[in-house]
Each structure stands twice: as structure tokens, then as C-alpha cells.
Amino acid sequence: SAAALTLGHAGEDEVRFAAQVARELGFPHRVGELDDARLRDSGLLTARWEHACHGMSSMEFWASIEMLREGAPRCINGFMLDALIGGSHLEWGYDRAAHVFEEGRFFRTILGFGLKADALAALIKGNEVSQRLDEVIGAMRGRLESYGGRSAQNMICFDLHHRQRFHVGAIAWRTSFGSWPVLVCLDRGLINLCLSMPGAMLMRRFAEEQWLIRWCPALAEIPLDRNSPTHNRPLREPLRAQLRSRLARRMGRLGRLIERPRDTGSIDRLRFYRMYDFNAEGWRSVRREAEAFREASHRLFEPEALSKLLPGPSEDLAFSNPFTETAGAKMLLGVMLWLGVSSAGRAIGSHAGDNV
């Protein structure tokens, strides 16, 4: 029989809401967490076996192997469904004023992740770096325009072909050593269905949410984790809450006393913020490991530019969004660690090696 596994600590939104979903579906529910202290081992595994192909985000999933081995031999997951049926990234290319999808707008947002072209040109040694970067960016733009569909379709295909395959898909490969991942997103019928739908129906999960409200109302009434400390309201308010809100509106000021207060939340309750925090101790342990190879990386990188983009482990990296604004620094960290591990033939920690 199916059982559910949620990663996180008690009290975090992901765990609280997942427990309610598991109860509604009748699934046994298990909670585990990836120890921050083991991020160092995960970083070494990522550098040694992935060669910086996937970046360093979500590398902590290497440490989930033992938890997955305790469960079933196969694990159903929703990796990459966010882009396919959720349309989460279609908004990157949507012009609200003109109500159209624009591939150029989408492409500019894509380039905003990681390191900017001018920062790369200043970082990498060589006289032809700018020209090569222009060629790569041109090839990427050509790929976006090569799918032959409407703008929204092209954006979904590009997202699946690049960001989802390397950034999110890497998690599936890492977890495969513990339990074989069943990737629902690879269903050809589902792909064809989603690509046949107008982008506006997919964007912001509109079709997905409406289907859930219509056919699974009990699930739609469970608070929803949106990686936001201030917005975790359910898709559909329970009947009691709806009646209370209507009564409160009719009672005016007095109604505020009976209206259910909005959950303002806290970043401390969001696991992803904790795991993506580049200045947290777990990430600092990886940064300290890579710091030993900083001088060796100077044969490829300009020292001053490298220090600006990736400060030493004792320094904080300034950012407001831990997901997007630290991606470039994490990639540089992975490259620096990979250079050291590969050139020195450094052995991976025995604890990390035992996981694989």
C-alpha cells in the first residue's frame, strides 16, 4: 500500500499541511529531515559525480537516500509537474498590459537566474569570453524559437528541456539510489494534453486548481504551501469559514471579532527558505570545503571578480530571494569544489560514499 514521506521539521508548513493531505487520502505518513550538517557530504557528492552540470541547489537530496530505502522500491513524485501542469513559469513571459505571451520577456527572465553575462565576462579569463557568451545566448534563444508552437507552448518546452531537466530533474537522479523515481511528468498523454491547452488555462495553476476544487473539494479545503510566509490559504474555504465570513461582512466592525484572522505566517516555518539559505551553517560547511580550492580556481577566474560573486565562508552573501539570487554563487561554489575534487583526486568522505 502507498505511504507518504514528507521532508521537514514539525511545525513547518510543508509538514503540517502534508499530514492533513495524508489523513484525507488514508496514507500512512512519515516525516524525516535531511540533516544540515550533512550538506558537506552532499556537496562533495554533487561535485564528484555531477560535474557542476546541475548546479548545487537541492543537493541535500543526496542525504534522503537512506530514508527512501526504508520505504518502497518505487517512489511516485511530482518533479517537473510544476512547469507542465502548473504553468508556474508562464507568467515570466506574460505581458499583463497586452494580455499576450512574449518569448522575449520569458527569455530575459531566464537569463536573470544565475550569473549575468557581464559578470561572467569579468569573471572568466580569456579574450574571447564575451563573444562566446553571445554565441551561447544566441543558441539558447534559437532553441526557444525552434519548437514550432505558440509562444506559451514554446516556453513550456524550453522550461522542460532546460531548467526542469537539469535543475529539478537532478533530484530524481539523486533519489534513484534510494527508491526508483516514478516520474508522472514523462507520461506522453499528459504532455500532449497540457501542450494542447491555452497558456492562460495553465498559468498560475488555474486548470489544476479548478479541477481540484471541483473533484477533490476536501483536499482543496486544506491550507496550501506556496513557499510564502503570508499566503497559505486553501483553494476553497470550508463551509463553516464561508458562513463566518459572510456573517462578519454583514456585521461590519463587530464582524471583525468573529472573522477568522489571516495567518501571517513566518519564514521560520518554511523549509525551503531554511534549506536554500546560503548563509546558514549547512551551506557554510560546503563553502569552507570549497575555500581550499579558491587559489587553484584563479587559473580560470579573475580573483577580484570571484571574491565579489562568491565571498569567503565567513562572510555573508547579500540577497533578498534565496531561490534566485544565490543560484549563481552556488554554481560557482560547485565549479570551485569540482575543480579541487577532480584535480586533486580527493576522496569523498566515507559517510557520503556509503550513501551511494
N, C-alpha and C positions, 0 to 999 in steps of 0.2 A: 504494500500500500504506500501511497505517497506521503512524504513528510516534508515539512518546511524548515529551512535553515535561514536565519537572519543574522547578519553580522552587526555588532554594535554592543553598547552598554545599556543596562536597564535605565529607563528614564529618557533615553534618546528617542526622537520621533520615529525613526525607522523601526525601532524595536516595538514601541508602543502600538503603532498602527498595524504593523505586520502581525502582531499577536492577535489583534481583533479580526484580521482577514483570515488567519489560520483557524480561529474558532468558528467563524462563519462557514468555512469550507469543510470543517471537520478534520483538519490535518493536525497530526502531532507537530508540535513546534519546538525547535531547538534554537537556542541563542548562543553564539560564540563571538569571540573578538580576536582580531589579529593584533598581537602584542606589539606596541610601538617600538619596543626595544629590539624587535627582530627586523626592523626596517633595514638595518645594516646588511643582514644576510640577504634580504630580498634585493637590495641594491646591487650586491655582488653577483647574484644570480642573473639579474637583468643585464648587467654589463657583460658578463661572461657569455651568456647564451643568446642574447637578443641583439647584441652589437649596436645598440642605440637606434635600432630600426623603429621601435615603438614608443620612443620617449621613455620617461620614467614615471608617468602618472599611473596610479593604481597598481604599482609594482608590489604593494603589500599583499596582493592576492597569492603570491608565491607561498605565503605563510598559511593559506587556507587549505593547503593540500591535506594535512592531517585530519582536519575537521571533515572534509569531504570523503575521505577514506572510511570514516566511521559510519557513513550513510550508505546510500545505494550506489551501485556501479555506474549509474547514469544520473545526470542532473539536468533537469529542464530549466532553462533560463530565458530571460528576455533581452539578452545582449543585442544591441543594434536595432531593436524594435522601436526605440525612441525616435530614430530617424525615419524608419519605414512607415509605421502606422501613426506615430505621434506627430510627425511634421514639425518637430521642435525647432529645427534649423531653417525651415522655410521662411520664417519671419525675418531672418537675416537678409533675405533678398526681396522683401515686400515693401513696396512704396505705398504708404498709407494715403498719401495725397492723391495719387493717380490710381490707386487700387489695382496695381499690377505687380507681377513678379519680375524682377530685373536681375539677370545673371551677373551683371557688373557689380551691383550693390552686394550681392551674395559673395562674390569673389573677393571684394575688398574686405569684407568681414572675416573671411577665411584667412586672408593674409595678416589680419590683426592678431591672430594667435601666434604664440611663439615669438621669435625674434624678427624685428623689422629688417627689411632689405638693407637699409643704410647702416644699421647696427652690425649686420653680418659683414658688410663690405669693410667696415672699420675693424672688425674682429679678425677676419681670416687673412693671413699673409698671402701676398701674391698680387701681381699687377693686373691680372685678368679676372679678378673676382667679380667686379660689377658686371662685366659682360656675361659671365657665366650665370650670374643670378638672373639677369634679364632673360637669358635663354630658358632657364628653368621656369621662371614665372610665365613666360610665353607658352611653354609646353603645357603648363597647368591650365592656363586659360583655354588653350586649344582643346584639351581634354574635356573641359566643362561644356564646350560648344559642340562636342563630337557625338553626343548621344542621339541627336536627331529628334528629340521630343520637344514638348512645350517647355518653357523656362522652368516651371516648377518640377517637371519630370527630370530635366537635366540636373537640377540642383540636388534632388534626391539621389540620383545615380552617382553623381560626383561625391556626395557625402558617404554613400555606401562603399564606393570604390576606394576612397582615401581615408578620411577621418575614422569611419566606423571600422574598416578592415584593419587598420594599424593601431589606432588609439584604443578603441573598445574591443576589437577582436583579439587583441593580445591577451586580454583577461581570460578568454575562453581557452587559449593555448596553455596558459599558466595553470588553470584549474584542471586541465585534462589529466594531469599527473595524479590527481586525487579521485576524480569521478568524471566519466566521459560526458562532455557538454552536449546536450541536445539543443541545437540552435534553431528555434522556431522561425527565425528571420530568413532561413535558407529555403523555406517552402516556396516553390516556384509559383504555385497558385496564389499565395498571399502576395508575393511580389507583383505579379501581373495585376491583381485586383487593386492594390494601392496605387500603382502607376497609372491605372486607368481612371482614377478618381481626380476631380479638380483639386488643385493645391489648396484652395480655400477650405475644403472639407477636411483636409488633413491637418492644416496649420493649427497650432495651439491645441492639438489633440481633439478637435471638435467632434469628428466622427467617432473616435474612440470613446469619448466621454458620453456622447449621446447614446451610444449602444449600451454602455454600462448602466446608465440611468434607466433605460427602457427595459433591459433584460435582466439586470442584476441589481435591483434597487437597494437590497440590503447591503451589498458591497459599496454602492455609491453613497451610502449614508455614513460610512466610516471616514474619519478625518484622513486627509491625503497629504503625504510628504511631498513637498515641492522644492526641497532644498532651500526653503525660505523660513526665516525665524518669525515672520509676521503673517504668513498666509498658508494655513494648513486646513482651511475649511473643507468639509466634504463636498462632493459634487451635487449631492441632493440632501437638503436639510431633512432630518427626521420629522414626522408629522407633528410630534409634540413641540419641537422647536419652531416649526412653521406657525402653529397656532399661537405660541407665545409671542412671536414677532408681530403677528397681525394684531394681537391684543395690545401689545406695547405701543404700536404705532397709533392706535385709536385713543390711547390714554395720554398721549402727549408726554409732558415732562415726567409725570408719575410712572409712565411706562418704562422709563429708563431703569427703574428699580427692579423690574421683573425681567427686563431684556437680558438674555444671556450675554455676558461680557465676551468680547472678542479675545481670542488667545493671542497675546502679543508675542509669545514665544521668546526664545533665547538662542543665540548662536551656540551656546554650550550644549544645547540639546540636538545639534545637527552633526551627525557622524562625519559627513563628507567634509565639512569645514575643518573638523579636527584632523582628519587624515590627509588633507591637502595643504595644511599649514606648513609652509616651507621653513618657518622659523621655530617650529615645535621641536622637541628633543629628538623624536624619531628621525626626522629629516636631518637634524644637525649631526646625528651619528653617521649618516651616509655622507654628509658634506665633509666631516672630519676624515673619513676614509679616502675620499677623493682628493682632499687637500694635499696629500703626499705626492700627488702626480701633477700638481699645478705647474711646477717649473718644467717638467717634461713636456707639458702641453704647449709651452711657449714656442716650440718649433713650428706649431701650426697657428697659434693665436697670438695676437698682439697683447702683451701683458697688461697694459693700462686698460684696454677695452674689455679684456676678460674680467679684470677686477671690478669694473663698473657693472657689468652684466651679472657676474656671479661673485659676490663678496665672500670673504672667508667665513668659516663656520661660526666664528664668534660674533659676527656682525649680522644684523637684521636686514632682510630684503624688504623694501617698502612696497606694499601692494594694497589694493582695496578689494580685489576679487581674487581669492586663492586659486580659482579654477583656471582662469585665462591668463592672468598677469604673471604667474610663476611658471608657466609652461616652458618658456624659453630658457629660463635659468635651470629648470630641471633637465631639459635636454642637454644643455651644456655640461651639467653635472654628470649625466650619463656618458657623454663623449669623453670627458676627462677621466672618469673612472674606467671606461673601456680601454682608453689608451694605456693606462697604467697596468690594468689586469692583463691585457694581451701582450704588451711589450715586455713586461717583467715575468710573464708566465706565472703570475701569482696564483697560488692555490686558493680556491674558495673555501670559506670557513666550513669545518666539518659539519656543524649543525645545519647550515644551509644546504650542503650537499646531501645530507641524509634525507631531506625532504623530497629530492628527486631520485 
